Amino acid sequence: MLSESWKRKLINFTHSGVGQRYPLRTRLELPKTVLGRKLRQRKIMTDPFPWLTKIKGEVKRDELMMAHTSIRIGGPADFFILPKDIQDLQIIYRQNGETPIFALGEGTNLLVKDNGIRGIVISLKDSFRSIHPPVFTQSAEKKETAVIRVGAGVKLSYLAKYAARYSLTGIENLVGIPGSLGGAVIMNAGAEGTEIGPFIRSVTRVTTSGEIEVLKGEEITFSYRKSIFPSAGGIVVEAELELEKGDMKTIHETMNSHLERRSSKQPLTVPNSGSIFKNPPNDSAGRLIESAGLKGYSVGQAGISRKHANFIVNKGNASAKDVLGLIAHIQDVVEEKTGIKLEREIVVIGG
Ligand SMILES: Cc1cc2nc3c(=O)[nH]c(=O)nc-3n(C[C@H](O)[C@H](O)[C@H](O)COP(=O)(O)OP(=O)(O)OC[C@H]3O[C@@H](n4cnc5c(N)ncnc54)[C@H](O)[C@@H]3O)c2cc1C
């Protein structure tokens, strides 16, 4: 039998500790694996980065990445920073030392592993969302074009609709892509035969040493779902797009038909991270997966969508381990049946 004082100590202990730092709702939503990880979270006893106090934006610790990925998977990031401005970014890149930094967009092409991210995650969602009105010019041949300067945190779908308001054509095919402009530049996002790369006139980024660098579009190598900058790393903060004047009615019709087609073909009501694999030359990853008989196949709570075989959906509380297991299974089966090794499109990070 426990004495009254020991009982009280036990009750106090149960109601204190790491778990109490998160609201009850968040804790109940956690999949078991991540909950397991959370219960083991270490306490940071001393502040390893005193310079964090200089950041004007928000700094969070042990932020669950599942709240920031469209597939709703991902353990905690040690530090999650929402910088207020470029100076905040310069502080981070100049002071981080050996600590890795990860630039996050809307998390729509991302799988964060269950143990989360050791290091700093930067999200531009809060403060890099401005769009400057288009600046129009006319060529000698009377062709009208406009340049729009856009913050990296602006959603691509919003940008496409914004451009349409000024009858600007070029990126209407990209209206259904759910990521940010920064993510679109890095991934060279594309749909319906259009990629963002050719419309990029310049990109501004903060380099790994905290310098502000402006690169011309031609200096960046864009290829299928990939962009390569002349030197690695850093974070894209802004881009300029050059678009042509078109017909507003046609632009709106194109956008509407793309959005309708997407909602009929993609599992948009279930958490997912877009296409898992790149399309191999002259074929489609979805077709290969479907013809291998894998539509609907699951590992744990991660399943191949019945609507689109190149989408993996989170059926409830899937873990990154489930998704990675499913990805490996798809690659094995498709390779065995067709000889084609599917290449992953989604970015996988964390431990
Ligand atoms: C339902 C659905 C449909 C989709 N359809 C398409 C489609 O048709 N075509 C297509 O191309 N994609 C598609 N995607 C995938 C995704 O939306 C795109 O790849 C998008 O461009 C990713 O942007 P993001 O902001 O979400 O980037 P994230 O997923 O957050 O990050 C992707 C990569 O970009 C990097 N990154 C992001 N922002 C920055 C920055 N500011 N500076 C430096 N690096 C950065 C990250 O570090 C990471 O490496 C779809 C996704 C979903 C969920």
The ligand as an SDF file (V2000), in Angstrom:
LIG
                    3D

 53 58  0  0  0  0  0  0  0  0999 V2000
   -2.1410   16.5960  -54.1830 C   0  0  0  0  0  0  0  0  0  0  0  0
   -0.7860   16.9680  -54.7190 C   0  0  0  0  0  0  0  0  0  0  0  0
   -0.6300   17.1830  -56.0800 C   0  0  0  0  0  0  0  0  0  0  0  0
    0.6320   17.5250  -56.5970 C   0  0  0  0  0  0  0  0  0  0  0  0
    0.7530   17.7270  -57.9470 N   0  0  0  0  0  0  0  0  0  0  0  0
    1.9480   18.0750  -58.4480 C   0  0  0  0  0  0  0  0  0  0  0  0
    2.1090   18.3370  -59.8570 C   0  0  0  0  0  0  0  0  0  0  0  0
    1.1810   18.2520  -60.6490 O   0  0  0  0  0  0  0  0  0  0  0  0
    3.3350   18.6810  -60.3090 N   0  0  0  0  0  0  0  0  0  0  0  0
    4.4050   18.8230  -59.4740 C   0  0  0  0  0  0  0  0  0  0  0  0
    5.4940   19.1790  -59.9450 O   0  0  0  0  0  0  0  0  0  0  0  0
    4.2930   18.5730  -58.1540 N   0  0  0  0  0  0  0  0  0  0  0  0
    3.1040   18.2180  -57.6250 C   0  0  0  0  0  0  0  0  0  0  0  0
    2.9820   17.9890  -56.2740 N   0  0  0  0  0  0  0  0  0  0  0  0
    4.1840   18.0350  -55.4200 C   0  0  0  0  0  0  0  0  0  0  0  0
    4.4920   19.4090  -54.7930 C   0  0  0  0  0  0  0  0  0  0  0  0
    3.3240   20.1790  -54.6320 O   0  0  0  0  0  0  0  0  0  0  0  0
    5.5170   20.2010  -55.5970 C   0  0  0  0  0  0  0  0  0  0  0  0
    6.7180   19.4940  -55.7530 O   0  0  0  0  0  0  0  0  0  0  0  0
    5.8300   21.5450  -54.9460 C   0  0  0  0  0  0  0  0  0  0  0  0
    6.5650   22.3360  -55.8340 O   0  0  0  0  0  0  0  0  0  0  0  0
    6.5880   21.4000  -53.6260 C   0  0  0  0  0  0  0  0  0  0  0  0
    6.5390   22.6620  -52.9750 O   0  0  0  0  0  0  0  0  0  0  0  0
    6.5440   22.7710  -51.3950 P   0  0  0  0  0  0  0  0  0  0  0  0
    6.5230   24.2080  -51.0640 O   0  0  0  0  0  0  0  0  0  0  0  0
    5.4680   21.9530  -50.8010 O   0  0  0  0  0  0  0  0  0  0  0  0
    7.9750   22.1660  -51.0720 O   0  0  0  0  0  0  0  0  0  0  0  0
    8.3640   21.1510  -49.8920 P   0  0  0  0  0  0  0  0  0  0  0  0
    7.6370   19.8620  -50.1240 O   0  0  0  0  0  0  0  0  0  0  0  0
    8.2060   21.8030  -48.5840 O   0  0  0  0  0  0  0  0  0  0  0  0
    9.9040   20.9420  -50.1990 O   0  0  0  0  0  0  0  0  0  0  0  0
   10.3270   20.3040  -51.3780 C   0  0  0  0  0  0  0  0  0  0  0  0
   11.8210   20.5990  -51.5610 C   0  0  0  0  0  0  0  0  0  0  0  0
   11.9970   21.9730  -51.8270 O   0  0  0  0  0  0  0  0  0  0  0  0
   12.8790   22.5510  -50.8680 C   0  0  0  0  0  0  0  0  0  0  0  0
   12.4130   23.9080  -50.5860 N   0  0  0  0  0  0  0  0  0  0  0  0
   11.1410   24.3130  -50.3430 C   0  0  0  0  0  0  0  0  0  0  0  0
   11.1020   25.6450  -50.1940 N   0  0  0  0  0  0  0  0  0  0  0  0
   12.3710   26.0950  -50.3250 C   0  0  0  0  0  0  0  0  0  0  0  0
   12.9860   27.3950  -50.2870 C   0  0  0  0  0  0  0  0  0  0  0  0
   12.2850   28.5060  -50.0670 N   0  0  0  0  0  0  0  0  0  0  0  0
   14.3310   27.4700  -50.4780 N   0  0  0  0  0  0  0  0  0  0  0  0
   15.0690   26.3500  -50.6880 C   0  0  0  0  0  0  0  0  0  0  0  0
   14.5500   25.1080  -50.7410 N   0  0  0  0  0  0  0  0  0  0  0  0
   13.2150   24.9890  -50.5680 C   0  0  0  0  0  0  0  0  0  0  0  0
   12.8140   21.6580  -49.6450 C   0  0  0  0  0  0  0  0  0  0  0  0
   13.9990   21.7560  -48.8880 O   0  0  0  0  0  0  0  0  0  0  0  0
   12.6470   20.2950  -50.3080 C   0  0  0  0  0  0  0  0  0  0  0  0
   13.8940   19.8320  -50.7400 O   0  0  0  0  0  0  0  0  0  0  0  0
    1.7400   17.6480  -55.7350 C   0  0  0  0  0  0  0  0  0  0  0  0
    1.5720   17.4350  -54.3600 C   0  0  0  0  0  0  0  0  0  0  0  0
    0.3180   17.1070  -53.8500 C   0  0  0  0  0  0  0  0  0  0  0  0
    0.1630   16.8980  -52.3720 C   0  0  0  0  0  0  0  0  0  0  0  0
  1  2  1  0
  2  3  1  0
  2 52  2  0
  3  4  2  0
  4  5  1  0
  4 50  1  0
  5  6  2  0
  6  7  1  0
  6 13  1  0
  7  8  2  0
  7  9  1  0
  9 10  1  0
 10 11  2  0
 10 12  1  0
 12 13  2  0
 13 14  1  0
 14 15  1  0
 14 50  1  0
 15 16  1  0
 16 17  1  0
 16 18  1  0
 18 19  1  0
 18 20  1  0
 20 21  1  0
 20 22  1  0
 22 23  1  0
 23 24  1  0
 24 25  2  0
 24 26  1  0
 24 27  1  0
 27 28  1  0
 28 29  2  0
 28 30  1  0
 28 31  1  0
 31 32  1  0
 32 33  1  0
 33 34  1  0
 33 48  1  0
 34 35  1  0
 35 36  1  0
 35 46  1  0
 36 37  1  0
 36 45  1  0
 37 38  2  0
 38 39  1  0
 39 40  1  0
 39 45  2  0
 40 41  1  0
 40 42  2  0
 42 43  1  0
 43 44  2  0
 44 45  1  0
 46 47  1  0
 46 48  1  0
 48 49  1  0
 50 51  2  0
 51 52  1  0
 52 53  1  0
M  END
$$$$
